Amino acid sequence: MSRPQTSVPPRNPTTTLPPAKQQSRIPKSAISDMLPYCTNGAPLTEAQVIALSDLAGSLKEVMLLALQAKMDERVATDLVRAVGQEAADGIVEFFSDEFEV
C-alpha cells in the first residue's frame, strides 16, 4: 500500500525568523527607587533602606510606621534601631508633613 504524498512547500532560506524575545529590564521596586528619598534629611543609605524595608514591606507600610512612630514611643524606638536617630527623625518629619495625624 502506498501512502498518498503530501506536498510540503520548500522552506525559503531568505525567510527571517522572528527575533528572539528580548529580556526586559526588571523594574526595581518602589522601595529601592523611592524609599531613600522619603526623608527630610540626606537620602537613606542602602543599609538603612534594607533595615527599613525589613520593618515595612511597602511604602504604605513605611508611611504608617512613620506616622505611628510619631505617637508611639515603642514604634519610634524600633525605627531608630533600624535606621538611626537622625534618619528616623527625617522619615517621621517627611510623612508628618504630608499627612496630618
Secondary structure as UniProt FT lines:
FT   TURN            13..14
FT   HELIX           30..34
FT   HELIX           35..37
FT   HELIX           46..55
FT   HELIX           59..71
FT   HELIX           73..83
FT   HELIX           85..98
//
